[in-house]
Each structure stands twice: as structure tokens, then as C-alpha cells.
Amino acid sequence: MAGKILVLGATGNVGKPLVGELLAKGEQVKAASRSGKAAGRAEGVRFDFTDETTFAPALDGVDRAYVLAPTGTLDVLGTVLPFVRLAAERKVKIVFQSVSGADANDDIPYRQIEIFIERSGTPYVILRPNWFTDNFEIFWLQGIKHGVISVPAGEGKSAFIDVRDIAASAAAALTTDKFDGQAFNLTGPEALSYGDAAEILSQASGRAIAYKPATDGEFVSTLVSAGVPKAYAEFLAAIFHPVREGWTASVSNAVQTLTGKAPRSVETYARDYAGVFAA
């Protein structure tokens, strides 16, 4: 494989460690972001899903691409498909970051993108990560600073996965063809409730953090008051339904298969970022 690897969302929580992983493997990387700035030794390229004039320059000289929908997107299909279509036409290998449970129903927009990629004739790997462990420092940190995690998860469990393991899995999928044509459900090593996670974060940070189950309405109100658009807040509330139903509790060996290493536990994550939660 001689071409460059395009990483969309290169400044994001998966993209950043993925660029690092690929550079460490000696790959030539194009780091795509709205700013187009270089990322270390990775060439920077401007990319915006809402500006199709950025698509072809981003794909120039590329034979593999890591594709994911931008955070906050409600119209995933309309946003991502035009770029995926162009990449597939150019026979660029696509490693697509889908979502856990996308394969439950062909009407799910993420599944529709997967189906398009599968039928396109271009090489591909589909990754379906479970809930990110890193959501605790990204989305739920404000509550944690006040000693509480309040989400509408009930007593449901999730097999939380560290973004560093998603990045390592993606790097493996991008740098060999032995996983081509397959989909992988990426999970951490065990399924935990938000109460379990709160206890682990409490122990690592040395301060009391409690889990308080919220109703959908309470959750939406909290997010809206924090500046999240109402439609997106309602979407986030809706995706906790599978958690409450127990659909996110399955544990897979996909990270081990792809990377040769076991995935990081929530305990490892909590220890590594203890300073963030102690503050």
C-alpha cells in the first residue's frame, strides 16, 4: 500500500490518537479538519462535509480513508454519503466508524451507509464502537465536577470502549487487508452500569462521584440549558433507550482480534485521567 491515508476528524477524540498510531507505523497521513492545519508530521488538509469542493482535494493521492460522521449531526446519511460515494468511485479503501447496534435494522441511517459501502465494490472495514469511555471527560464532565453523573441509562450496562482502542483498531484496519470486508463490534473488556463507572471514577479521583438516573425530559432540559440544540439533545436522550434495554451490554473480542492487545478497562482509563476528574 503506497498511497496516503486520509483521516477525517483528525483533531477529534478518535482522529487525534489515530493520526499518532499511523505515523508511528510509518504511514503517510493526510489529517483532515475544518482548519486544514498540519498535525505533527501529518499533512493538513481542509475538509468540511458541508462543502463538497473540499472532497476531491482531500482524496488526492489517497488510497485509504477513515470516515466518521461529525459530532452533532442529525442527518448522518445526507451528510456522509456524498463523500463516501466519491471515495468509493475512486476505489479508496474505506474504514467507516459506524455505531454499536447499527446492524439491528436496515432503516438505521448508519446501517444504510454501511450497506452502500458493502455494495460499492471498494475495499472496506466497518467498526461499530460501543459507548466511549471518554464521554465521561467530554460530555459528562460538568456534572462530574459537581459530583454527579445524571443520564437516562437506568440500570443498563454498556461495554465502554477507550478511544485509544478505537484508534488502534482503526490503524490496524487501515494498514492491512486481512480484515477487509468485515464488520467489528468494538467493546471494552466488560459491561458496566453508570453506577459502576461512577464508583470507579470516585476511587481513581479520590472524590465522591454518584450516579443519579435521569428521565429523558430532565436530561434534555439539562443539555439545552448548557447550550446543546434541542433536537440534538432529544437525539442523545433517544440513544440511551438501547442502554436501558440491555442492548449495549454485549462484550466482544474485536479489539484483541484487530490489534493483538486486550482493550483497556474503565479502571485503566480512570487511572490515566484521574487528574481530570479530581479537579
C-alpha positions in Angstrom: 0.0 0.0 0.0 1.8 3.1 -1.3 -0.8 5.9 -1.1 -1.6 8.2 1.8 -4.2 7.6 4.5 -6.9 10.3 4.9 -8.2 10.7 8.5 -11.4 12.7 8.8 -11.9 14.5 12.1 -8.2 14.4 12.7 -8.4 16.8 15.6 -11.2 14.8 17.3 -11.1 12.3 20.1 -10.6 9.3 17.8 -8.8 11.1 15.0 -6.0 12.6 17.1 -4.7 9.2 18.5 -5.4 7.6 15.1 -3.0 10.0 13.4 -0.4 9.3 16.0 -0.8 5.5 15.6 -0.5 5.7 11.8 2.6 8.0 11.9 4.2 5.5 14.4 3.6 2.8 11.8 5.5 4.9 9.2 2.4 5.7 7.1 1.9 8.9 5.1 -1.1 10.7 6.6 -3.4 13.5 5.5 -5.1 15.0 8.6 -8.4 16.4 7.6 -10.1 19.2 9.6 -12.1 22.4 9.1 -8.9 24.4 9.8 -6.7 22.3 7.5 -3.7 22.6 9.8 -0.9 20.0 9.9 -1.0 17.5 12.8 2.6 16.9 13.7 4.3 15.2 10.8 0.9 14.6 9.1 0.0 16.8 6.2 -3.0 19.0 6.9 -5.9 19.3 4.5 -9.1 21.4 4.8 -12.3 19.3 4.9 -15.9 20.1 5.6 -18.8 17.8 4.9 -21.0 20.8 4.1 -18.6 22.0 1.4 -18.3 19.4 -1.4 -15.5 21.4 -3.0 -13.2 20.1 -0.2 -13.8 16.4 -1.0 -11.6 15.9 -4.1 -8.6 17.8 -2.7 -8.8 15.7 0.5 -8.8 12.5 -1.5 -5.9 13.5 -3.8 -3.1 10.9 -3.5 -5.1 8.8 -1.0 -5.8 5.1 -1.2 -7.3 4.6 2.3 -9.6 6.8 4.4 -11.0 6.8 7.9 -14.6 8.1 7.7 -16.9 9.1 10.5 -19.8 11.5 10.9 -19.2 14.8 12.7 -20.5 15.1 16.2 -23.8 16.8 16.4 -25.0 15.5 13.0 -28.7 14.5 12.9 -28.8 13.9 9.1 -26.0 11.3 9.1 -27.0 9.8 5.7 -27.3 13.2 3.9 -24.0 14.4 5.5 -21.7 11.4 5.0 -23.0 9.6 1.9 -21.9 12.2 -0.8 -18.3 11.9 0.4 -18.4 8.1 0.8 -19.8 7.9 -2.8 -16.8 9.8 -4.2 -14.3 7.8 -2.2 -15.8 4.6 -3.4 -15.8 5.7 -7.0 -12.1 6.3 -6.7 -11.7 2.8 -5.1 -10.3 4.3 -1.9 -10.5 1.7 0.9 -13.0 3.0 3.5 -12.7 2.2 7.2 -16.0 3.5 8.5 -16.7 4.4 12.1 -20.4 3.4 12.5 -22.2 2.9 15.8 -23.0 0.0 18.1 -26.3 -1.7 17.0 -26.4 -0.2 13.5 -27.0 -3.6 12.1 -30.2 -4.1 14.2 -32.3 -2.6 11.4 -31.6 -1.7 7.7 -33.6 1.5 8.2 -31.0 2.9 10.6 -29.1 5.7 8.7 -25.7 4.4 9.8 -26.7 0.9 8.5 -27.7 2.5 5.2 -24.2 3.9 4.8 -22.7 0.5 5.7 -24.9 -1.2 3.1 -23.8 1.4 0.4 -20.1 0.8 1.3 -20.6 -3.0 1.3 -22.2 -2.9 -2.2 -19.8 -0.3 -3.7 -17.1 -2.7 -4.7 -14.4 -0.7 -2.8 -12.4 -2.4 0.0 -13.8 -1.6 3.4 -13.8 -2.4 7.1 -16.7 -1.3 9.3 -16.1 -0.5 13.0 -19.1 -0.2 15.4 -17.8 1.1 18.7 -19.8 0.8 21.9 -20.2 3.9 24.2 -16.9 5.8 24.5 -15.3 5.7 28.0 -14.1 9.2 27.1 -17.6 10.6 27.2 -17.0 10.9 30.9 -14.5 13.7 30.3 -16.2 15.1 27.2 -19.9 15.1 27.7 -20.5 14.4 31.4 -17.6 16.3 32.9 -19.6 19.3 34.0 -21.9 17.1 36.1 -18.9 15.1 37.4 -17.3 18.3 38.7 -20.4 18.7 40.8 -20.1 15.1 42.0 -22.8 13.5 39.9 -23.4 11.7 36.6 -27.0 12.1 35.5 -28.0 10.3 32.3 -31.2 8.4 31.3 -29.5 5.0 31.3 -31.5 3.4 34.2 -29.6 0.4 35.4 -28.5 -0.6 31.9 -24.9 -1.6 31.3 -22.5 -0.7 28.4 -19.2 -2.3 27.4 -17.5 1.1 27.4 -14.5 1.4 25.0 -11.5 3.7 25.3 -11.0 5.9 22.2 -7.3 4.8 22.2 -8.5 1.3 21.5 -10.8 2.5 18.7 -7.8 4.4 17.2 -5.6 1.3 17.5 -8.3 -0.9 15.9 -8.8 1.7 13.1 -5.0 1.8 12.5 -4.9 -2.0 12.2 -7.8 -2.0 9.7 -6.2 0.7 7.6 -2.7 -0.9 7.4 -3.5 -4.5 6.4 -6.0 -6.1 4.1 -6.7 -9.1 6.2 -9.8 -7.6 7.9 -11.3 -6.3 4.6 -15.0 -7.0 4.0 -15.7 -7.4 7.7 -17.6 -5.5 10.4 -16.4 -5.4 14.0 -18.3 -4.5 17.2 -15.7 -2.8 19.3 -16.1 -3.0 23.1 -14.2 -2.8 26.3 -13.5 -5.9 28.4 -16.7 -5.8 30.5 -20.1 -4.3 30.7 -20.7 -1.8 33.5 -23.6 0.3 34.6 -23.2 4.1 35.1 -23.3 3.4 38.8 -20.3 1.0 38.4 -18.5 3.7 36.4 -19.2 6.4 39.0 -17.7 4.2 41.7 -14.6 3.5 39.6 -14.1 7.3 38.9 -14.6 8.0 42.6 -11.9 5.6 43.6 -9.4 6.9 40.9 -10.0 10.6 41.6 -10.3 10.4 45.4 -13.6 12.3 45.4 -17.2 11.2 45.7 -19.0 10.9 42.3 -22.5 9.5 42.3 -24.8 8.2 39.6 -28.3 9.7 39.5 -30.6 8.2 36.8 -32.4 11.0 34.9 -35.6 10.9 32.9 -35.4 11.8 29.2 -37.1 15.1 30.0 -34.6 16.0 32.8 -31.7 15.1 30.6 -32.9 17.1 27.6 -33.5 20.2 29.8 -30.0 20.0 31.3 -28.4 19.7 27.9 -30.5 22.6 26.4 -29.6 24.8 29.4 -25.9 24.0 28.6 -26.4 25.3 25.0 -27.0 22.0 23.2 -29.6 22.4 20.4 -32.9 20.8 21.5 -33.1 18.4 18.5 -29.7 17.1 19.2 -30.4 16.8 22.9 -33.5 14.8 22.1 -31.4 12.5 19.8 -28.9 11.9 22.6 -31.7 11.1 25.0 -33.1 8.6 22.5 -29.9 6.7 22.1 -30.0 5.8 25.8 -33.0 3.6 25.1 -30.8 0.7 23.9 -28.7 1.1 27.1 -31.8 0.8 29.3 -33.0 -2.2 27.3 -29.6 -4.0 27.8 -28.6 -3.9 24.2 -25.2 -2.3 24.8 -24.0 -4.9 27.3 -22.5 -7.4 24.9 -18.7 -7.8 25.1 -16.7 -8.8 22.0 -13.0 -9.8 21.4 -12.8 -7.5 18.3 -10.1 -5.2 19.7 -8.0 -8.2 20.6 -8.6 -9.6 17.0 -7.7 -6.3 15.3 -4.8 -5.1 17.5 -3.4 -8.2 19.2 -4.0 -6.5 22.6 -6.8 -6.6 25.1 -8.9 -3.4 25.3 -8.4 -1.0 28.2 -10.7 -1.3 31.2 -12.7 1.6 32.7 -10.3 1.3 35.7 -7.3 1.9 33.4 -9.0 4.9 31.8 -9.9 6.3 35.2 -6.4 6.0 36.5 -4.9 7.5 33.3 -7.2 10.5 33.6 -7.6 10.7 37.4 -6.3 14.3 37.3 -9.2 15.4 35.1 -11.8 14.0 37.5 -10.0 15.1 40.7 -10.0 18.8 39.6 
